[in-house]
């Protein structure tokens, strides 16, 4: 058994995929494999043969969660991490994670999260995000954000394969917010060790991104609330309202004005004071950046 598996699910992104695979193969200090799951791309994935690389092709397009579940079933490593086909791993991603996981006193089992650098089309770093640390039994995305820390780096997860299998893997009914949904099941049974080291590079580009579709994200948010209603209730109406208000802002920015207003009203009903504060902060941010 190899120490770790990097799973890359892909669909119709041959140019970006080749760079993602190269970054995964270039991991240092860890015995690992790279498993590409081709989610029925129009032209089947063709990659240069490599002793650490395997490719599994699905006959029909089943979506990212299903492709990740195939990767989970096919992986040979004790540890598993997922790389989006339009992103890159820095060379020490696995080494940093496994070294830290071997020396933590958090309640077991423990998974790791590391920092993300967001780069534009020229490769310039435009944002850096660092993760929180949350013990087993917490609620990740629904916890109050720690100062200077972000929940928007779930792609950096390094976790034992059996832990993901025990919670049922990825929910294939979700088209968006698939990682948030997974973490709402993972964190209650697994500690999350946040590392202050950047090991993952997220690339901004103009290609299609399902997660960026505001309408899809809005539907998935309602599904998330329905499935995890007890967890949202435990987090409190204020935090719930803050997240719904954030969704309203995203819809507004995406030009979905009607759904944005109805979502904002829903946040207002949950917790008027928090919604007012969140709305004011969003307005200030947009005025300061010149957006309307």
Number of C-alpha atoms within 10 A of each C-alpha: 10 13 16 25 28 27 29 26 27 25 20 16 16 18 10 16 23 16 16 20 25 14 18 28 19 14 20 15 14 16 15 25 25 28 24 25 26 25 25 20 18 11 11 15 21 10 14 7 9 10 8 13 18 16 18 17 18 16 11 10 15 12 17 25 20 21 27 23 21 20 24 24 12 15 22 19 20 16 22 26 22 23 25 20 22 23 21 22 27 17 17 19 27 29 17 19 23 20 12 15 20 9 8 11 9 17 13 13 15 23 25 25 28 25 26 26 19 18 18 13 10 9 12 11 14 10 11 14 18 20 27 21 17 19 19 21 14 20 21 23 19 20 14 10 13 11 7 9 16 17 17 15 20 20 18 25 21 26 25 20 20 14 19 19 13 10 12 13 21 23 16 15 12 21 16 25 18 19 17 18 21 17 19 19 20 25 20 17 21 25 22 30 25 20 19 15 17 21 22 24 22 22 20 15 12 7 8 9 10 14 14 12 14 23 19 15 21 21 14 20 20 12 17 19 16 11 12 14 12 10 17 20 14 12 17 14 17 18 21 21 27 25 18 25 28 19 21 27 23 20 23 19 14 14 13 15 15 12 17 25 16 12 22 25 17 17 26 20 13 20 17 17 15 19 26 17 13 18 19 12 12 15 15 13 13 12 11 9 9 8 10 9
